[in-house]
Amino acid sequence: MIRSAASLPSGRASQKQLNSNTTDRGHSHRGGRRPPRARSHNGSAAGPKYKRPAVHTQPTLEPYPCDTTPVPFTSLGLDSRLLEGIRDLGYVDTRPVQTAVIPLALAGHDLIACAETGTGKTAAFVVPTLQRLLAAGASAAPPGPPIASIPQLTAVERAFQSGDRAASGAPPPGDAPTRKSCVLVLAPTRELAVQIEDEIHGLAYHTTITSAAVYGGVEMGPQERALKAGVDIIVATPGRLMDHQRQQNADLSGVELLVLDEADRMMDMGFWPDVRRIITTLPTSANGRQTLLFSATMPNEVVRDAIEITRGAKYVQVGQRSAPPTSITHRVESMPAGRKLDWLIEHLRKPEGPVLVFSRTKIGADRLARRLAAAGVKCTALHADRSQDQRRVAVEGFKSGRYKVLVATDIAARGLDIDAIHTVINYEVPDSPEAYVHRVGRTGRADAVGQAITLVAPEERRALAFVAKAVGVRLE
């Protein structure tokens, strides 16, 4: 249910110039100066300019009443092959957001779902997506090799590499594709796209459902072949998907289900023009396309766009809107900016567990990681300017314990799902309340206890007060 309310002031942020190999799009520019238009490779303006109508009110969303009591997955009427995948991953009962969302998604409703970080939102849309495909006629298949043994490859890509075109679902050479992709999932970062496809792989392991992760920083060839084969599910970052569309590799005319994960980031001014262009190539909601939007934060200033791309969407809110999980304790350390490094080195000499440190800039993350390493701290850096292989090595090294500390930009705030992170440290006060929520949400996942520490210089006190008030936590 939607009603109109006075608009709220939007946050300030900065804009970066990007290409398809870069997924760190910065923060929202709503309410501020419009960033420069993206340019195509030949220097011309990349597509039509989208002008938003001037408005004086913002629509707000009224939560749809729904039960969030956990229930056994076996009670949801799911396909036996999907239930087998659910059991393989150790899932028994639904999480609250899954209880609320799965029945509504299976009923065909458009949804806007907002729940705290680490509460199972990915499975909340993957499970009904797979059930929809299975109900439409996907068939069972014998299990293949362990997915972990061939990292970041879909079943289709593995078949291509082995030369088995029939198993991959690809048409004979020279023939047009006989299948069209049915599901498109858009995500803001490469890491999140890989994470989502990993979840799809695990849950769809006992089926023949195929998927492809499409993101920048890697060769386009395997992605092109998977797209032309007509994989069932495409998980993509907008920039790389548009690259494939320009080369006519991706036929999205058969998409029946669109999912936007981290929807608030996808609808900020850094991503929205690309996302909107992609949506114009899909079947419309009026023609039966279902749209699901998921995020931990949903600022009022992006609600209008959420309503624009959905049809009669039901708004599901689990927990507090745009707030961090209650399992996290928040702490502030006040000091001059010049003392932050010394404090951090001392704190990290004997960490209680894995620590994720957020830096505002890519240059700052690299510099901080080097200084920590020079002081004997086992750490590495993660940001959008690093190659895909460097990013993979950094994340895997952090997960395995090789690195006790990961220094990252906000690229890790939405694309990193590591259950054991003990502490998140903000080296500077985040630029927006949403950034704070997503950063600290890397700890305290799945109801685990976590700790968030923010280092605050005197000149940052005002920004800290704004963030604390907006997210509803005491930061002193």
N, C-alpha and C positions, 0 to 999 in steps of 0.2 A: 504494500500500500504506500502511495507516494503523496506527500503534501508539500506545500511551499513554505519556506521560512526565510528569514533575513540571512543574507550571505555572511560568511565569516571571512575575516582577512586571511589571505593565504601567505605561506612562508616565502622567504627569499632564498635563492640559490643561484649557482653558477652554471653556465652551459659549456659543453665541450664540443669540439669538432670531431666527427666520428666517421668511420667507414664500416663495412660489413665485418671486419675483423675485430671490431671494438664493441663491447657490450656494456661498458660502464658509462651509461648515458647521463650521469650526473643527477641532479635533483630537479624537482619541479620548478617551472618558471611561471606558474599561474599567479596572476596578481602582479607580476613584475614586467620588465621590458621583454618583449618577444625576442627570442634568440635568432641569430642569422638563419636563413633558410638553408637546408641541406643542399649540397651541390652534387651533380652527377659527375661521372668520371671525365666527361669532356668539358666540364666547367659550367654547363648550363644549369638552370634551376631544375631540381629533381622533382618534376611533377607539379600539379596545380597547387596554388597557395590556398590553404584552408583558413578562412576567416571566421572567427566565432562571433555570433551576434552579441551585441552589448545587452547585458541583462543586469537587473538590480536585485534579483532574488535567486537563490539556489534551491533546487528541490532537495528534500531530505527523504530518507528512507525510514519507514516504520516497520519494525521487525515482524515477521510472520510467525504466529504462534505455532510452535512445534515441540514435540517431545525430544529431549536430549539424553534420556536414560540409556546407558549402554545395553545392548542386546547381543546375543550370539549372532555371528554372521550366518550361521546355518538357518536362522529364522527369517532371513530376508528373501528367500525364494530364489537364490542365485544358482546359476548353472553349476553342475557337479565338477566340471573341469576348472572353473574359477575357484570354487571352494577348496579344491586340492591345492591350488597355488596359494590361497590364503593360509591354509594350514602349513604349507612349506615355510612361509615367512613367520610362523609362530603367532599369527593373529587369531584370537579366539572371540573376543567381544569387541564391538564397535567402540570408538571414542565418541564423545558427545557430538562433535561436528559431523561425524559420519552417520550417527543415528538420525540427525536432523536432515542431512542433505541427500543421502542415498535414495530413500523412498521418493522424494520430490523429483530428483533427477531421473529416476526410472519411470516416473509418471509423465515425463516429457516437459516439465516446467523449465522455463528460463530461471536462472538463479543468480543472486548476488550474495555471496557467503563471506562473512567476516568472522574470523576466529583467531585467538592468540597464536603466536608462533609455537611450533613444536607440538601441535595438537592433532596432527593427522589429516591435514587438508589435502595432501597429495592423494592418499588412498581414497579420500572422500569423493574425488572426481574420477580416479582411475577405475575403481570398482564398478560404478554404474556405466562407465564408458565401455569396458570390456563386456559387461553383461549385455549391453545393447548390441554390440557386434556379434556376440555368440547367439543371441536370440534371432539375429538377422540371417544366420546360416553358417557361421564359421564352424569348422569341423575339428575333431580332436586329432592330436598328433602324438607320436611317441616322444618321450623326452629326448632332447639333444644333449650335447656336451655341457658341462657346468658353465653358466654364463660368466662367472668370474674368471674362467680360464682364457677368455678372449675379450678383454676389456673394451667397452665403448663400441662394440660392433653389434648391429642388429642381426636377427636371423637371416634377413634378406642379404645383408652385406657379407655374412659368413658364407652363404650359398654362392654369391657372386665370386668370392675369393677362391672357392673350391671348384668353380667352373660349372656348378650344377644350376643351370638356368631354370630348369623345371621346378626345383625346390625353392628357388628364389621368387617364383611367381612372375618372372620376367617374360615378355613375349619373345618369340624368335627374332634373330637379327633382321632389321629392316621393317618389322611389323609395328603397327601402332599399339600402344598399351590396351589391354583388354579390361583392365580394372581401373577404378578411380579411388583415390583416398577418401575415406569417409569421415575422418576425425582430424582436426587441426588443433594442436595445443601450442600457444604462444607463451614464451617465457623471456624475461629480460636479460638473462646471462647464460653463458655457455654451461657453467657449472650446474645451474638449475635445470637446464634442458637435459643434461646427462643424468642428473638425479631423478628426474621424472621418468626418463626412459628406463632407467634401472628398475624403478618400481613397476613399470609396465612389463618388463622382462620377467620379473619374479612372479607377478600375479598371473601372467598369460603363459607361463612355462609349459603347461599341459594342453595348449591349444595351438592352432596354426595362425593366430593373429600376428601380423607383421607390423613393424614400426621402424622409423628412421629418425635419428637425431640430426638436425640440420642447424649448424652454427658455424661462425667464422673461425679463422685461425688454423684451419685444416684444409686439405685438398678437397675440391668440389666433386671430383670424379665419383667416389663411392656414393656420395649423397645424390648426385645426378642419376646414377643407375637405380638407386632405391626409389627415388621419386618417379622415374619413368616406369618402374615396375608396378606402380600403383599400390604402395604399402597401405595398410589399413589406417595407421595412425602416423601423423607427422608431428614431431615435437621440434619446434623451431624458435630461433631468435629472429626478430623481424628483418634485420638488415640482410642476413644471409639468405633468408627465404625470398626477399625481393630480388637479390642477385639471381637466384634460380628462376624466378618468374620472368626477369628480363631476357634470360636465355631460353625461355619456354621449356624449362625442365619440369615445372610443377603445374599440374592441372588440378585446380582446386574447385572445379565446377561440381564435383560430387560430394563436397563436404556437407555433412548433415549435422555435425556437432562441432562447435567452436568453444574452446576453453582458454581463458586468459588467467594464467597464474601470476600472482603478484600484480593484480589488476590495477592497483593504484599507480604503480610505477609504469605499467604499460600505457596508462592513459594520461601521463604527465606530458608536458610539451616536448620532452626529449624523444619520446617514442610515438606519441599519438598520431602524427601525420603518416608515418609508415604503417602503423597498425590499421589506421582508417583506410589507407589505400589497399591493403591486403583484404580487408573486410569487403570492400566493393567488388572484389573478384569472386566472392563466395555467393552461394544461393542466399536469398534474403530470409529474414525471420518469417515474413509472410508466406514464403514458399516452404516453410517447415523446418528451417534451421533452428536447432536448439543452441542456446548460448549460456555458458556457465562462467561466472567471474568469481575468483577466490583471492583473498588477501587478508593479512593480519591488520591492516589499517585501511580505512576508507574515508579520506578527508571529504568534507562537503563539496569542495571545489571540483572533484572529479565525478561526483554523483551524476551530474547532468549527462556526461558522456556514457556512463554506465547505462543509464536509461535509454540513451539514443540507440545503442547497439543491441538492446534486448527487447523482448515483447512481453509485457505483463509480468515482468520478473518478480519473483518472490524474494524478499530480503531475509536472509537467515543470519542472525547474530548469536554467537555462542561466546559467553563471557563478556568482558567489557570491550566496547568498541575502541580500537586504536590505543590499546593499553598493553603493557608488558604482562607476562604471566605472573601470577601471584606467588609462585615458588621462587622468585628471584629476590634477593636482598640487594638494596641499592646503597652505594656509599660514595661520598665525595671526598677527595683529597685536595685541599687548597694549598697553592704554592706559586711562587713566581714562575713564569714560563721557562726561565733559564735553569730551574731546578728539576724540571720534570724528568729529564733523562736520568739524572742521578737517582732520583726516587725509583724510577722504573727498573733500573739495573739492580738496585738493592732488593726490590720486591721480587724480582724474577730469579734471584740466585737460588732460592729454594721454593719453587712454586708447589702448591698443593696438588696441582693437576694441570692438564693442558690449558694454556692461556691464549686467548685471541685478543690482539691489540689492534685497535682501529686508528688509522691515521687519515687526515682529511684529504691528502693529495698523494698521487703516485710517487712523485719525487720524495715527498716526506716519508712514505712507507719504505722506500729503498734506503734512504739515509738512516732512518731509525733502525732498520734491520742490520745494516752494516755496523752501526755503533754498538748495538747489543751483541752482535757476534764478536766484535773486537773485545768486548768485556767478558767474553766466555759464555754467553747465553746461546744455547742451541736454538737457532731461529731461522726462518726464511720469510720471504715477502710474496704477497699475492696481490696483483692488480691488473688492470686491463691492458697495459702495455707489454706485459710478459707474453711469450708465445704460449700456444695451447699446451705444448709439451712441458714447458716450465711450470705452468699453472697446475697441470696434472701431477707433476712430481712434488710440487709444494703441498698440495692437498693430501696426496697419498703419504708423504713423509710426516705430515702433521697427524694424520689418522693413525699411522703405525707407531708413533712415539719417537721417531727419529729426531723430529724437531719438537721441543717442548713448547715453543712459542711461534705463533703465526702472526706476522704484521701485515695488515690488509687495509685496503680502501673499502668503500661501501659495496664493492662488488661481492664481498663475502657476507654482507648483511642479509642477502636474500638467496644466495646460491650455495650455501654451505650447510650441510646437515650432518653434524658429528655429535653423537649423543653424549660423549664424555667430556665436553668442554666444561671446565670447572669455573673459569673466570673470564669475563669480558672486560677489557680496559679501554676506555675512550681517552686517547692521548690528548685530544682537544674536545671541547663541547661540540656535539653534533650540530649540523646546520639546521635541522628541523626536528620536531617531535616524532615524525614518522621514522626518520633515520635512527633516532634513539631506540624506538620500540623494536625495529628490525635488528639493530646491532645487538642489543642486550638479549634478544630472543634467541641468539645462538647458544645460550646456556639455559639451564632450567627447562630443558625440553622433555616432553612426555612426563610432566609432573615431577621431574628430578629437581633437586635443589641446586641453585646457581647463584653466582655473585657478579654484580656489575659495579665497576669502579670508574668514576669519571675524574680526571685530573683537571683542575680548574685554576686558571690564573686570574688575578684580580680583574683584568679587563674582560673576562668571560663570564663574570657573575650575572650580568643582566641576561645574557643568552641562556644561562643555566636556569634562571628563574622562569623564563618563558617556556622552556622545555618541560620543567617540572610541573608547571600549572597545566600545560596542555595534555600531558600524559597521566596526570593525577597521582603522581608519586612524590614523596618528600625527598628532595635532594638538597642537603645542607652540609 
